[in-house]
Amino acid sequence: MKRIRCNTPPFGRSPAPAGPYTVGQLAGDVLALLDAHGIERALYCGISLGGMVGMWLAAHAPDRITGLGLCCTSAFLPPASLWASRAAQVRAAGLAPIAELVTGRWFTAAFRAHDPVTVRALTVSLEHTGQEGYAGCCEAIGAMDLRPALSSITAPTLVIAGAEDPAAPPSHGAVIASGIAGARLHVIRGAAHLANVSAPGEVTAAMLGHLRKASMLKNPPAS
């Protein structure tokens, strides 16, 4: 089985053309990546904006997504004015002025006290993130409303939410899970927005278990 990890611009080595972006545009980049690797159907997992991209893919390209794992994400994150303001701020001054504020929402106070090295490393990484790509992604989130598309998703779906996530709280995960037939919601206690970092074992175990089942549903063993 081929495994691919990809980032939305401007994270990792992904190019970051001038924004604004849309979630559909970012999803198109994923489809192009799958095509480049000769992958017709995939199990898809995404966190935060990556989860938004996953919902778009499962709704608009259902033949390509055989299982969906969504972590700490939302189908709708108003107000759009907040995202437009953040995009403008980042274009004008970069990420450094807001990096600590942003990463402060990624982790609980308990985790920040327990593992300040990880928190600081992610904060520094965010400070040096390309401002145009980040701003474009902010605008994609501000313009997004995936709620009407949820009912068209047929891929087996697991939604993971951090119990203490101020950005995409469990209530947002519940909206997603209730909108997708057969979807399940798993809430991680003591986790904020980056539950995959603060509770990697629980998140990984839940995701792998779900994806194995999804794979079996699409590819049943021979009798």
Secondary structure, 3 states (H helix, E strand, C coil): CCCCCCCCCCCCCCCCCCCCCCHHHHHHHHHHHHHHCCCCCEEEEEECHHHHHHHHHHHHCCCCEEEEEEECCCCECCCHHHHHHHHHHHHHHCCCCCHHHHHHCCCCHHHHHHCHHHHHHHHHHHHCCCHHHHHHHHHHHHCCECHHHHHHCCCCEEEEEECCCCCCCHHHHHHHHHHCCCCEEEEECCCCCCHHHHCHHHHHHHHHHHHHHHHHHHCCCCC
